Amino acid sequence: MNILVLGGGGREHALAWAILQNPKCDRLICAPGNAGIARIAECAALDICDGGAVATFCEENAIDFVVIGPEAPLAVGVADTLAGAGILAFGPSAAAARLEARARRRRICARRAHRWW
Protein backbone atom coordinates (compact mmCIF):
# COMPACT_ATOMS: atom_id res chain seq x y z
CA MET A 1 0.00 0.00 0.00
CA ASN A 2 1.32 3.46 -0.94
CA ILE A 3 0.57 6.07 1.72
CA LEU A 4 0.85 9.86 1.69
CA VAL A 5 1.09 11.84 4.94
CA LEU A 6 0.30 15.54 4.62
CA GLY A 7 2.22 17.80 7.00
CA GLY A 8 5.69 18.40 8.27
CA GLY A 9 5.59 18.68 12.04
CA GLY A 10 6.27 16.41 14.96
CA ARG A 11 2.79 14.88 14.82
CA GLU A 12 3.31 13.90 11.19
CA HIS A 13 6.76 12.50 12.01
CA ALA A 14 5.19 10.29 14.67
CA LEU A 15 2.44 9.23 12.26
CA ALA A 16 5.02 8.41 9.57
CA TRP A 17 7.05 6.32 12.00
CA ALA A 18 3.96 4.42 13.16
CA ILE A 19 2.75 3.84 9.59
CA LEU A 20 6.13 2.39 8.65
CA GLN A 21 5.72 -0.25 11.37
CA ASN A 22 2.81 -1.75 9.42
CA PRO A 23 3.97 -4.43 6.98
CA LYS A 24 1.22 -3.37 4.55
CA CYS A 25 3.03 -0.08 3.90
CA ASP A 26 5.05 -0.48 0.69
CA ARG A 27 5.89 3.18 0.11
CA LEU A 28 5.53 6.23 2.37
CA ILE A 29 5.65 9.80 1.10
CA CYS A 30 5.30 12.90 3.28
CA ALA A 31 4.50 16.34 1.95
CA PRO A 32 6.15 18.62 2.67
CA GLY A 33 7.91 16.64 5.39
CA ASN A 34 10.97 17.85 7.28
CA ALA A 35 14.57 16.79 7.86
CA GLY A 36 13.58 14.19 10.46
CA ILE A 37 10.87 12.70 8.28
CA ALA A 38 13.29 12.59 5.34
CA ARG A 39 15.36 10.06 7.30
CA ILE A 40 12.50 7.55 7.30
CA ALA A 41 10.33 8.43 4.27
CA GLU A 42 10.33 10.18 0.92
CA CYS A 43 9.45 13.88 1.04
CA ALA A 44 7.60 15.72 -1.71
CA ALA A 45 7.24 19.41 -2.46
CA LEU A 46 3.48 19.81 -2.61
CA ASP A 47 0.98 22.52 -1.64
CA ILE A 48 -0.96 20.51 0.93
CA CYS A 49 -3.82 23.05 0.98
CA ASP A 50 -4.52 22.60 -2.74
CA GLY A 51 -6.87 19.63 -2.91
CA GLY A 52 -6.60 19.36 -6.69
CA ALA A 53 -2.80 19.24 -6.55
CA VAL A 54 -2.91 16.62 -3.81
CA ALA A 55 -5.38 14.48 -5.79
CA THR A 56 -3.24 14.75 -8.93
CA PHE A 57 -0.12 13.82 -6.95
CA CYS A 58 -1.94 10.78 -5.56
CA GLU A 59 -2.97 9.62 -9.02
CA GLU A 60 0.52 10.15 -10.46
CA ASN A 61 2.17 8.25 -7.58
CA ALA A 62 -0.44 5.48 -7.17
CA ILE A 63 -1.25 6.57 -3.60
CA ASP A 64 -3.80 4.29 -1.93
CA PHE A 65 -4.36 6.20 1.31
CA VAL A 66 -3.77 9.75 2.57
CA VAL A 67 -3.35 10.81 6.21
CA ILE A 68 -4.02 14.51 6.74
CA GLY A 69 -2.26 15.88 9.81
CA PRO A 70 -2.55 19.68 9.98
CA GLU A 71 -5.81 21.58 10.44
CA ALA A 72 -5.33 23.95 7.48
CA PRO A 73 -5.76 21.36 4.69
CA LEU A 74 -8.73 19.90 6.53
CA ALA A 75 -10.41 23.29 6.88
CA VAL A 76 -10.06 24.04 3.16
CA GLY A 77 -11.58 20.70 2.20
CA VAL A 78 -8.68 18.55 1.02
CA ALA A 79 -10.35 15.45 2.49
CA ASP A 80 -13.53 16.30 0.57
CA THR A 81 -11.60 16.73 -2.69
CA LEU A 82 -9.84 13.40 -2.20
CA ALA A 83 -13.12 11.65 -1.43
CA GLY A 84 -14.59 13.13 -4.60
CA ALA A 85 -11.64 11.72 -6.57
CA GLY A 86 -12.15 8.28 -5.03
CA ILE A 87 -8.99 8.43 -2.90
CA LEU A 88 -9.20 7.13 0.66
CA ALA A 89 -8.23 9.72 3.25
CA PHE A 90 -8.04 9.86 7.03
CA GLY A 91 -9.38 13.23 8.10
CA PRO A 92 -12.73 14.95 8.60
CA SER A 93 -14.64 16.91 6.01
CA ALA A 94 -14.19 20.67 5.79
CA ALA A 95 -17.48 21.21 7.64
CA ALA A 96 -16.41 18.93 10.49
CA ALA A 97 -12.97 20.59 10.68
CA ARG A 98 -14.59 24.03 10.93
CA LEU A 99 -16.92 22.74 13.63
CA GLU A 100 -13.95 21.48 15.65
CA ALA A 101 -12.13 24.80 15.23
CA ARG A 102 -15.23 26.65 16.43
CA ALA A 103 -15.55 24.36 19.47
CA ARG A 104 -11.88 24.92 20.28
CA ARG A 105 -12.38 28.71 20.18
CA ARG A 106 -15.35 28.36 22.51
CA ARG A 107 -13.30 26.39 25.02
CA ILE A 108 -10.52 28.97 24.93
CA CYS A 109 -12.94 31.86 25.38
CA ALA A 110 -14.76 30.04 28.17
CA ARG A 111 -11.47 29.66 30.05
CA ARG A 112 -10.95 33.40 29.71
CA ALA A 113 -14.54 34.12 30.79
CA HIS A 114 -15.45 35.76 27.49
CA ARG A 115 -18.80 34.78 26.09
CA TRP A 116 -19.17 35.44 22.41
CA TRP A 117 -21.71 32.83 21.35
C-alpha positions as MATLAB code, in Angstrom:
seq = 'MNILVLGGGGREHALAWAILQNPKCDRLICAPGNAGIARIAECAALDICDGGAVATFCEENAIDFVVIGPEAPLAVGVADTLAGAGILAFGPSAAAARLEARARRRRICARRAHRWW';
ca = [
       0.000    0.000    0.000;
       1.320    3.460   -0.936;
       0.572    6.070    1.719;
       0.853    9.860    1.695;
       1.086   11.836    4.945;
       0.303   15.542    4.619;
       2.218   17.801    7.004;
       5.689   18.401    8.274;
       5.592   18.682   12.037;
       6.271   16.411   14.965;
       2.793   14.881   14.821;
       3.313   13.903   11.191;
       6.756   12.497   12.007;
       5.188   10.287   14.674;
       2.444    9.227   12.259;
       5.019    8.412    9.573;
       7.054    6.319   11.999;
       3.963    4.417   13.157;
       2.749    3.837    9.595;
       6.134    2.386    8.651;
       5.715   -0.247   11.375;
       2.811   -1.745    9.422;
       3.973   -4.427    6.982;
       1.215   -3.370    4.546;
       3.033   -0.080    3.902;
       5.049   -0.479    0.692;
       5.886    3.183    0.115;
       5.526    6.233    2.367;
       5.649    9.800    1.098;
       5.298   12.898    3.278;
       4.499   16.338    1.946;
       6.145   18.620    2.668;
       7.906   16.643    5.392;
      10.972   17.847    7.277;
      14.571   16.785    7.857;
      13.582   14.191   10.458;
      10.873   12.698    8.282;
      13.286   12.588    5.339;
      15.361   10.064    7.302;
      12.497    7.551    7.301;
      10.333    8.432    4.272;
      10.328   10.183    0.919;
       9.452   13.878    1.043;
       7.602   15.716   -1.711;
       7.239   19.412   -2.457;
       3.477   19.813   -2.614;
       0.979   22.517   -1.639;
      -0.961   20.513    0.929;
      -3.821   23.049    0.985;
      -4.523   22.596   -2.737;
      -6.875   19.629   -2.912;
      -6.604   19.360   -6.687;
      -2.802   19.244   -6.555;
      -2.909   16.618   -3.807;
      -5.381   14.479   -5.789;
      -3.242   14.749   -8.931;
      -0.123   13.819   -6.951;
      -1.943   10.777   -5.561;
      -2.972    9.625   -9.016;
       0.525   10.148  -10.458;
       2.167    8.253   -7.579;
      -0.438    5.483   -7.169;
      -1.253    6.571   -3.601;
      -3.802    4.293   -1.928;
      -4.359    6.200    1.311;
      -3.773    9.750    2.567;
      -3.354   10.807    6.207;
      -4.018   14.512    6.735;
      -2.257   15.881    9.811;
      -2.551   19.681    9.984;
      -5.811   21.577   10.445;
      -5.332   23.947    7.482;
      -5.758   21.357    4.689;
      -8.725   19.898    6.530;
     -10.406   23.288    6.882;
     -10.063   24.044    3.159;
     -11.576   20.700    2.196;
      -8.675   18.554    1.022;
     -10.348   15.447    2.487;
     -13.529   16.302    0.571;
     -11.601   16.735   -2.692;
      -9.837   13.401   -2.205;
     -13.121   11.646   -1.435;
     -14.587   13.135   -4.605;
     -11.642   11.723   -6.568;
     -12.153    8.279   -5.035;
      -8.988    8.427   -2.901;
      -9.203    7.130    0.664;
      -8.230    9.723    3.247;
      -8.038    9.860    7.029;
      -9.383   13.227    8.105;
     -12.733   14.951    8.604;
     -14.640   16.906    6.006;
     -14.188   20.675    5.787;
     -17.478   21.210    7.635;
     -16.414   18.931   10.492;
     -12.972   20.590   10.676;
     -14.595   24.029   10.933;
     -16.925   22.743   13.635;
     -13.945   21.480   15.654;
     -12.128   24.801   15.227;
     -15.234   26.645   16.431;
     -15.548   24.355   19.469;
     -11.880   24.922   20.281;
     -12.383   28.715   20.179;
     -15.352   28.364   22.512;
     -13.299   26.388   25.025;
     -10.518   28.972   24.932;
     -12.941   31.858   25.381;
     -14.762   30.036   28.170;
     -11.473   29.660   30.049;
     -10.948   33.396   29.710;
     -14.545   34.116   30.790;
     -15.454   35.763   27.488;
     -18.799   34.779   26.095;
     -19.173   35.444   22.413;
     -21.709   32.830   21.348;
];
